[in-house]
């Protein structure tokens, strides 16, 4: 048997880097029921509005939408946005709990992918951006794009 390789990214939260400064990331397993993994493998998940909380020493993700599997059976969950438990080490949970209690920090899901046959969720500890931070980031990105465009034009002329 060959080693199972890393799969592609199944769902990604593109708004997270726009709305938060991501300071630390953690890879968490997910407790899924029934045919949710089949639906995930088909790319039918959305984590745009999702967020994570810590209750009773366990990490849970809320508002993560996994569409029901079309050829599913009675083990298909009724609520596609139900709360799902995340699997992390106790040390990681305690570190996340301490850091997320600070003002302006929250636990944000970044992407879902398959690793060695298991669905994984990359979560990040994010500090919320203010409006002026978002404008500053956009201005830096535009300036970098203009510099790259000018360098490409200069290389075309030189040839």
C-alpha positions, 0 to 999 in steps of 0.5 A: 500500500502506498502512502496516502498523499495530501489532498487539495484544499476543499474550502477556504475562507478568503475573508479571514486574511482581509478581516484579521491579522492571523498570528498563529495557526493550528491543524484540527481534526473534525468529528463528522457524522455519516455522509458528511465526509463524502459531501466534503470530498465533493467540495460542498462546504462553506466556511465563510461565516464560520467561527470557533468557540471553546466550551468545557475544554472542547473546541466547537465550530459554528455556522460551517455549512456542509451540504447534505450528500445527494445519494445519502441515507438516513445518516445524513444530518438534518441541519447542514450548519450544525455545531461540530467538535474539533479535535485538538490536543489539550495543550493547544486548547489551553493555549487557544483559550488563553490567547482568545480571551484577550481583547480583539482576538478570535478563533477563525477557520481558514481552510478545510483539506484532506490529509492522509485520508482525514478531513482537517480544518486549519484554524487561526488565532486572529486579531481583528483589523480596523478599517484603516488597517484594511485600507493600508493592506490594500494600498500596499498590495496595489503598490506591490502590483504596480512595481511588479507590472513596471518591472515586467514592462521594463524587461519586455523593452530590454529584450 
